[in-house]
Amino acid sequence: MDKLTWELLTETNGRLEADLLKSYLEAEGIEVELFQEAVGHHIYPVTVNGLGRVQIFIPKGQADEAKEILEEYNKAKNVK
């Protein structure tokens, strides 16, 4: 069996935030793959019972850098 080369970075509750974070990470040179249940990603997104949850995966080799970028992103998001 092949070793896994992707690591879960974080999860968001909704595709909009996941897409924003993906763009932010990609702008910094981090590869990103999003995973979401099919039910939560239709014309009328469902966010009940975790169906809107989106998992954000990054390559293991970029994990440390991605975690630092995520921390910066979260700090900027919480500034009011």
Secondary structure, DSSP 8 states (H G I E B T S, - for coil): -----EEEEEEEESHHHHHHHHHHHHHTT---EEEE-GGGGSSS---GGGTTEEEEEEEGGGHHHHHHHHHHHHHHHT--
